[in-house]
Amino acid sequence: MHCNDSRDSFGSGADRHANLGNGSIDPELILGVVRAAGAPVVVETPADGQADDISWLRSKL
């Protein structure tokens, strides 16, 4: 599954990724979807901060 936060609000039509916790999606909702998917994760966040996003996900899962 692909995992990212969203720079823009729901319904905007934009697909701009943000680092986890820095966008418009509640981080707990992101975690819930990742857990429910039970699949490998591809982190699709900006390069600047992506290592922190991966570390954060690993610490929560």
VMD Tcl script that draws the C-alpha trace (Angstrom):
set ca {
  {0.00 0.00 0.00}
  {1.12 3.57 -0.56}
  {1.25 5.79 2.50}
  {1.42 9.56 2.66}
  {-0.22 12.56 4.26}
  {-2.00 15.10 2.04}
  {-0.91 18.69 1.61}
  {-4.40 19.64 0.41}
  {-7.81 19.10 1.96}
  {-10.20 16.32 0.99}
  {-12.11 17.02 -2.20}
  {-9.62 19.56 -3.52}
  {-8.76 17.37 -6.51}
  {-5.06 17.86 -5.81}
  {-2.72 14.94 -5.14}
  {0.14 16.61 -3.31}
  {1.89 14.49 -0.72}
  {3.06 15.72 2.67}
  {5.19 14.14 5.35}
  {3.25 12.16 7.92}
  {1.76 14.46 10.54}
  {2.38 17.59 8.45}
  {-0.68 17.39 6.22}
  {-4.44 17.42 6.50}
  {-4.97 13.74 7.48}
  {-5.13 12.73 11.14}
  {-2.03 10.57 11.78}
  {-4.14 8.07 13.75}
  {-6.33 7.55 10.67}
  {-3.24 6.91 8.55}
  {-2.06 4.32 11.07}
  {-5.47 2.68 11.12}
  {-5.50 2.26 7.35}
  {-1.95 0.89 7.30}
  {-2.75 -1.59 10.07}
  {-6.00 -2.70 8.44}
  {-4.32 -3.23 5.06}
  {-1.89 -5.77 6.45}
  {0.28 -5.25 3.38}
  {3.78 -3.96 2.61}
  {3.99 -0.17 2.73}
  {5.57 2.22 0.23}
  {6.09 5.60 1.91}
  {5.25 8.30 -0.66}
  {6.28 11.40 1.20}
  {8.72 14.19 0.27}
  {12.36 13.12 0.43}
  {13.09 15.74 3.07}
  {11.67 14.01 6.14}
  {10.93 10.63 4.58}
  {13.40 8.80 6.84}
  {11.57 10.26 9.86}
  {8.24 9.13 8.37}
  {9.54 5.57 7.98}
  {10.92 5.57 11.53}
  {7.61 6.90 12.89}
  {5.62 4.22 11.08}
  {7.93 1.46 12.28}
  {7.64 2.67 15.88}
  {3.84 2.66 15.70}
  {3.36 -0.66 13.94}
}
mol new
graphics top color blue
foreach p $ca { graphics top sphere $p radius 0.5 }
foreach p [lrange $ca 0 end-1] q [lrange $ca 1 end] { graphics top cylinder $p $q radius 0.2 }
display resetview
